[in-house]
Amino acid sequence: MLFYLITMQNDYPQHTLTLANATLAYQDAGQSPTCLLLVHGSLCDFRFWRWQLPELCASLRVIAPSLPDYLSAASLSPGSRVPFSIEQHTTDLFALMDHLGVNHFAVLGHSRGGRIAAEMACRRPERVTHLLLADPGLGSVLPEDSMPALPYRDRALAAHERGETDAALEIFIDGVSGAGTWKRMVSWFKSMTRDQADTLPLIIREPLYELNPSSINEYGLPVTLIGGSNSPAPFPAIMDALEQQFWHVSRHTLTPASHGLNLALPHAFNQVILQALGKKPSLP
């Protein structure tokens, strides 16, 4: 996976929201009435979107939270929590949007964040204006006999339990993005994933999320799928299945990019989002 280095930096202020049993950190940028919620995936926080906010907030209001249970850039402690789950993180993000007074918004989820974004759309389709899924971790849409074995997950967990943090991260990152990805990662990304390393057992042991697209389809909610040309299994098969299951869907493949497609081709990724949300794409 390649990382395109651009000059824009994510220097937007960090805010916090105290929930019943957790603290949620987030960034909020842009003045547009069109609002986009960005939901990061495993081993990430709002820093994952550092190359999205500068370009997107010129046309959109962009809200980028660090999910509770994930350490924020300021190393906030989540305190005592109810179980780590897609359902709880969905509730947390609706609480954030309620706090900000945002009744209607588009939501984009990457990898595990795609499960949360999809659950938000399923739970409250009248509030979500557009669902965008970037290489979503929605393996439940595949037939059971077509889901590939993912032995890297057990190997990453074993390394983590031995206290070999970087080895565990390398195994997991290479598993979802392709061999050699960890070695090519820039320093800020490695730092971010090290901050989230303690979530690795929670992620690996998390029960499978079952997607039911019926409420999304019946509400007529538009869905945009964004994938990487080099994303490893099972992501291409998941994208194929979702393209068949959603009724109002468009699909985009970014080339050359793997699972971290928003980092590999940030401008192209951002332009897909702007076009999907009815904003005029800019010149490269």
PyMOL commands that set and color helices and strands:
alter all, ss='L'
color gray80, all
select helices_A, chain A and resi 46-49+53-56+86-99+112-123+139-141+144-146+151-161+165-177+181-184+187-195+197-205+214-219+235-245+261-264+266-276
alter helices_A, ss='H'
color red, helices_A
select strands_A, chain A and resi 15-18+23-29+35-39+61-66+105-110+128-134+223-228+249-254
alter strands_A, ss='S'
color yellow, strands_A
deselect
rebuild
show_as cartoon
